[in-house]
């Protein structure tokens, strides 16, 4: 079984890549926790555990809404959407890891005046990277990019915003 990027973002073959999916889930959860915890370095009122839980739970729940919704909307098997979304998540986590590193540098240099802008930019870039990765994967299945991106914006980002708002109290425990 070839281990190229093209293979990993394309169709997978039996047996199901359970080990690979476990790795992707681990990276997604760990990356979200790392970035969420790093926010406490530049936003003193936030706790690191609360930030980690807030980001991981909010994002995780949004994906739990998005993946089955995407499958139903695009009429593509759930397992294909699951795989494509896991691959896309990891692309976003790479960006969030760089944001965590930026937060550490800001904290070490005691210069947090631009922290909000840097973190907002990091989240935006992560969102763009994930959406682009997802759209590219579905292009191979002849799904119009506009349909994937519309679902992304309304379903994933919409439910994510609701979960982020609802779970915001986790930050102040």
N, C-alpha and C positions, 0 to 999 in steps of 0.2 A: 504494500500500500504506500504510494508516494506521499512524502511529507512536505509538499511544496505549498506555498501560500495559495496558489490557484486551486489546489486540491482542497485545502481547508475551508476556503470560502465558497467552493462550488458544491456540487452534489456529493453526498457521502454514500457509501455502499455498506451493505450488511457485512458483518454484524454492526449494530449500532455502536458508535464511538463513545461508550459510557465513560471510559477513562478520560478521554479528551474533554467531554462535557463537564466532568467533575473538575478538571483543571480550569476550564473557562469560568465556571461558577465560583471557584475559589478565588481566582484573580479578580472577578467582578466584585465580590463581597469585600475582599481585602482592600482593593483599590478604593472603593467607596468609603470604607471605614478609615483608611489612611488619610484621604482627603478631608473627610468630615472631622476627624480628630485634629488635623493640622489647622483647621479654622480657629481653634481655641488659642493658637499661638498669636494670632493677629486680631482676634476679637476676645478680649479678656473676660467678658461677661459669660462666654460660652464655655462649657466643660468639654474636655476631649472625648470622654465616653459618650456624653450626650450628643456631641457633633457627629461622632461615628455612627451611633444608633440612628440619629435623625436622617442622615444621608443614606445609609444602607437600607433602612426600613422603607423610607419614602420612595427611593428609586426602585427597590425590589418589588414593592407592591404595585408600582406603576407598570413595571414590566409584566407582572402577573395579570394585569388588566389588558395590556397591549398585545401580548403574544396570541392569546386566543381570539381577541378581536381582529387582529391582523389576518389570522388564518380564516376566520369567517368572512371578512370583508373581501379578501383576495381570492377566496375559494382555493386555497393552497393547504395541503395537509399540515396539521399542527406541528408535526415533527420537523418539517422543513422550515417552518417559521421559527421554531424553537432554536434550531441549529443556526440559522442566519442571525437571529437576535443575540445569541450567546457570542458569536464571533464579533458582532458589532459592538457589544458591550465592552469587550476587551480593548478594542480600539479606543474607546472613550476613556477607559481606565488608564491608558498610557498617558493621555493628556492630563487627567486628574493627578496622576503621580507627579508630573512635572509641576502642577500647581501646589502640591504638598511640599515639594522641594523649594519652590518659590516662597511659600509661607515660612519655612524654616529659615531661609536666608533673610527674609524681612525681619523675623524675630531676632535672629543673631545680630543683625545690624541695627536693631532697635529703630527701624523705620517702617512704621505700619500705616503711614498716611495714605498710601496708594493701595492698601490691601483690598479694599472693597472693589475697586476697579480691576485689579489684577485677578481676584477670585471670580468676579463676574465674567471677565474675559476667558478665564480658564473653563468655566462651566459652559459658556457659549461655544468655545472651540471644541470641547468634548462632545457637545450636542451635535455640532456640525460634522465632526468626524464619524460619530456613530450613524447619523442619518445617511451620510454619503456611503459608508460601508454597507448599510442595509440596502440602499437603493441600488448599488452596484450588484449586489447578490441577486436581487429580484429582476434586474435587467436581463440576466441570463435566462430567466423564466418568462421573458417577454411581458413583464408587468411594467406598465408606464411609471416612470419615476414620480410623476405628479401624484399618482395614487398612493404610493408608499410615503411620500413626504407629507401629503395631506393627513394620512392616518397618523403619522409620526407627530405632527403638530397638534392635532386635535385630541387624539386618544392618549398617546404616551405623555406628551407635555401637559395636556389638560389634566389627566388623572394624577400625574406627578405633582403639579402645582397644588392640587387638592390635598394630596398626602403630605406634601411639605408643610402646607399651612396647618393641617390637622395635627401633625406630629411635632410642630414647632415647640410646644412645651417641654419636649425631651431635652432641649438645649439648656434649660435653666433648672435642672434638678440639683 
